[in-house]
């Protein structure tokens, strides 16, 4: 784990209470480049990585339904497998304010226990191999967001819950 991901990982662990050691996702002779985005969901990720994913689901997709939450989780996993993003879940979430809740100055406490448990359940399902309903999406925004330039530069995948997804 890179030093830059220790603090977000620690915060996620404290918020969710899931501090267990991570399980390596690759064995001998398997390179990250060989792992395709669709296979990201089948990687064995536990502890801090699962906690970080649940945190992102909670803040970015709470209230968007199971498909909306799973779609956001898949974007995180797809980014972790893409060479232009950090190579682990917590790193993706902490990357350059890509997820607005990490940089908005508000508390990152997961206070709603029902939503927190649902986010943890969805994270576990996605990490256990649930199909990527986004077809490899790397980006999303709220369906209420005003159109900006980047929306038009990416192929649109569809809308799940309250977000629109792009490759």
C-alpha positions as CSV (number, residue, x, y, z in Angstrom):
1,X,0.0,0.0,0.0
2,X,1.4,3.4,-0.9
3,X,1.9,5.9,1.9
4,X,-0.5,8.4,0.3
5,X,-3.3,5.9,0.8
6,X,-2.7,5.2,4.5
7,X,-4.7,8.1,5.9
8,X,-7.8,7.6,3.7
9,X,-7.6,3.9,4.5
10,X,-7.4,4.6,8.2
11,X,-10.3,7.0,8.0
12,X,-12.4,4.5,6.2
13,X,-11.5,1.8,8.7
14,X,-12.5,4.0,11.6
15,X,-15.7,5.1,10.0
16,X,-16.8,1.6,9.0
17,X,-14.9,-0.6,11.5
18,X,-13.6,-3.0,8.9
19,X,-9.8,-3.0,9.5
20,X,-8.6,-6.4,8.4
21,X,-5.5,-7.1,6.3
22,X,-5.9,-6.9,2.5
23,X,-5.6,-10.0,0.5
24,X,-3.3,-9.8,-2.5
25,X,-5.2,-9.6,-5.8
26,X,-2.5,-11.0,-8.0
27,X,-0.4,-14.1,-7.9
28,X,3.0,-14.9,-9.3
29,X,3.3,-14.2,-13.0
30,X,0.0,-12.2,-13.2
31,X,0.5,-8.6,-14.2
32,X,-2.0,-5.8,-13.5
33,X,-2.1,-5.2,-17.2
34,X,-3.5,-8.7,-17.7
35,X,-6.5,-8.0,-15.4
36,X,-9.4,-6.5,-17.5
37,X,-11.9,-4.1,-15.9
38,X,-14.7,-6.8,-16.1
39,X,-12.5,-9.0,-13.9
40,X,-11.9,-6.3,-11.3
41,X,-15.1,-7.3,-9.4
42,X,-13.7,-10.8,-8.9
43,X,-10.5,-9.7,-7.2
44,X,-10.3,-10.7,-3.6
45,X,-10.2,-7.4,-1.7
46,X,-10.9,-7.3,2.1
47,X,-10.6,-5.0,5.0
48,X,-9.5,-1.4,4.2
49,X,-10.3,-1.7,0.5
50,X,-13.8,-2.9,1.2
51,X,-14.2,-0.1,3.8
52,X,-13.1,2.5,1.3
53,X,-15.5,1.1,-1.4
54,X,-18.4,1.2,1.1
55,X,-17.6,4.8,2.0
56,X,-17.7,5.8,-1.6
57,X,-21.0,4.0,-2.2
58,X,-22.4,5.7,1.0
59,X,-21.5,9.2,-0.1
60,X,-21.8,9.0,-3.8
61,X,-24.8,6.8,-4.3
62,X,-26.8,6.6,-1.1
63,X,-30.5,6.5,-1.9
64,X,-30.0,5.6,-5.6
65,X,-31.1,2.0,-5.2
66,X,-29.1,-1.2,-5.5
67,X,-28.2,-0.7,-9.2
68,X,-27.1,2.9,-8.6
69,X,-24.9,1.9,-5.8
70,X,-23.4,-1.1,-7.6
71,X,-22.7,1.1,-10.6
72,X,-20.7,3.6,-8.5
73,X,-18.8,0.7,-6.9
74,X,-17.9,-0.7,-10.4
75,X,-16.6,2.7,-11.5
76,X,-14.2,2.6,-8.5
77,X,-13.0,-0.9,-9.4
78,X,-12.7,-0.1,-13.1
79,X,-10.5,2.9,-12.2
80,X,-8.3,0.7,-9.9
81,X,-7.6,-1.5,-13.0
82,X,-7.1,1.4,-15.4
83,X,-3.5,2.6,-15.8
84,X,-4.5,6.3,-15.6
85,X,-5.7,6.0,-12.0
86,X,-4.2,4.7,-8.7
87,X,-4.1,0.9,-8.5
88,X,-6.1,0.3,-5.4
89,X,-9.6,1.2,-4.3
90,X,-8.6,3.6,-1.5
91,X,-6.2,5.4,-3.8
92,X,-8.9,5.8,-6.4
93,X,-11.2,7.4,-3.9
94,X,-8.6,9.7,-2.5
95,X,-7.3,10.7,-6.0
96,X,-7.4,14.5,-6.7
97,X,-10.9,15.2,-5.4
98,X,-12.4,12.9,-8.0
99,X,-15.1,12.1,-5.4
100,X,-16.5,15.4,-4.2
101,X,-17.3,14.2,-0.7
102,X,-13.6,13.8,0.0
103,X,-12.9,17.5,-0.6
104,X,-16.0,19.3,0.4
105,X,-15.0,20.1,4.0
106,X,-17.9,18.2,5.5
107,X,-17.7,15.3,7.9
108,X,-17.0,11.9,6.4
109,X,-18.8,10.1,9.2
110,X,-21.2,7.4,8.0
111,X,-23.9,8.4,10.5
112,X,-27.0,6.7,8.8
113,X,-26.6,3.2,10.1
114,X,-29.1,1.7,7.6
115,X,-27.4,3.4,4.6
116,X,-24.0,2.4,6.0
117,X,-25.0,-1.3,6.2
118,X,-26.5,-1.2,2.7
119,X,-23.3,0.3,1.4
120,X,-21.2,-2.4,3.1
121,X,-23.5,-5.1,1.6
122,X,-23.3,-3.7,-1.9
123,X,-19.5,-3.4,-1.6
124,X,-19.3,-7.0,-0.6
125,X,-21.5,-8.1,-3.5
126,X,-19.5,-6.2,-6.1
127,X,-16.2,-7.4,-4.7
128,X,-17.5,-11.0,-4.7
129,X,-18.1,-10.9,-8.5
130,X,-21.4,-9.2,-9.2
131,X,-21.5,-8.3,-13.0
132,X,-20.4,-4.9,-14.0
133,X,-23.7,-3.3,-15.1
134,X,-21.8,-0.2,-16.4
135,X,-19.8,-2.1,-19.0
136,X,-16.5,-0.7,-17.9
137,X,-17.5,2.9,-17.0
138,X,-14.8,5.1,-15.5
139,X,-16.8,8.3,-14.9
140,X,-20.2,9.4,-13.6
141,X,-22.0,12.5,-12.5
142,X,-25.4,13.3,-10.9
143,X,-28.2,13.4,-13.4
144,X,-28.9,16.8,-12.0
145,X,-25.4,18.2,-12.9
146,X,-25.2,20.9,-15.5
147,X,-23.6,19.9,-18.7
148,X,-19.8,20.6,-18.9
149,X,-17.3,19.9,-21.6
150,X,-16.1,16.5,-20.4
151,X,-19.7,15.0,-20.5
152,X,-19.5,15.3,-24.3
153,X,-16.0,13.8,-24.6
154,X,-16.8,10.4,-23.2
155,X,-19.1,7.6,-24.5
156,X,-22.2,7.5,-22.4
157,X,-23.0,4.1,-20.9
158,X,-26.4,4.9,-19.3
159,X,-28.1,6.0,-16.2
160,X,-28.3,3.9,-13.0
161,X,-30.0,5.4,-9.9
162,X,-29.4,9.1,-9.9
163,X,-26.2,9.1,-11.8
164,X,-25.1,9.1,-15.5
165,X,-22.2,6.9,-16.4
166,X,-19.5,7.2,-19.1
167,X,-16.5,5.2,-20.4
